[in-house]
């Protein structure tokens, strides 16, 4: 079975769990510029931050702003090095240095 087939199978087997998790996010009234929803916006940003970290994005932070929404900044983690992978790239042409 290919990696894609395994991923599709996993997604199908866990579809209900995934939908329940995302419904939790959708229940947070977070699409608003009304000041009374500032805490909801923060809660939604914290939910998304935790989910991105769980998926392997690191670091993830809620960028400070004076008003909602609170955008997120994330970068994927570098893949682990294989033992056979050189610690640095071999020297290339001088034009690339």
N, C-alpha and C positions, 0 to 999 in steps of 0.2 A: 504494500500500500504506500503511495507517495505521501510526502509531507503535506501536500495540499489536501489530499483525501483524508488524512488524519485530522487536519485542522477543521475541515468541514464536518467530519463525524463528531469531533469534540464540540463544535458549535451547536450542532443539532441536539446532542445529548444534554447540553447545558442551557439550551435556549430559554427555558422557563426561569432559571436562576438569573441569567443575564437580563431578561426583561423585568424581573422583580427588582433588581438592583437599579436599573435605569428609571423605573417608575418611582423609586424613592427620590431620585434627583428631580424628576418632573413634578413631584408633589411640593417642592420648595417654590414658593412664589417669587421667582428670581428674575423675571423679565419686567423690570420696572425701574423708573428713575424717581419714583416717589420716595422721599426721605423715610417714610415709615417702613419701607421694605429694605432698608440698608442692612439690617441684621440677617434678613433672608438672603440677600445677595452674598453676604460674607459666608453664610452657611453653605450656599451652593458652590462658592469658590473653594471652600475647604473640602467639600465632597469631591469635587473634580481634582483637586490637588492630591488627595489621598488615593484616588483611582489611578491617576497618572503615575504616582510613585509605585503603586502596586504593580503596574504594567512595566515598570523598569525605567521610567524617566527619572532622571536625577541630575541636578537638583530641580525641584519644582518649588516655586514660591509665588505667593500672592503679591502682586506688585501694588505698592501703596498708592492710593489715589484719594482725592478729597471727596469724591462721590462715586456711586456705583456706575457701571459694573467694575468688578475687580478682575482685570485681565490676569492671565497666568503666563509665566515664562517657564519653558521646560526644554531640556535637551536630552535625547536618548543616551543611556549609558553606553560607553564603549564596550564592544564585545570582549569577552575574556581572551587573553593571548593564548595561543596554542604553544606548546613547548617547542614545536618545530618552527614557529614563526620567529624570524630574526628580531632582535631587540630594536634595531633600526634598519632603515632601508639601505641596501648596498649603494655605493657611490654611483651616481649616474653621470650623464654628460655634464660638462662644466656649465653649459647654458641653463641647466635646471637647478644649479646650486645657488 
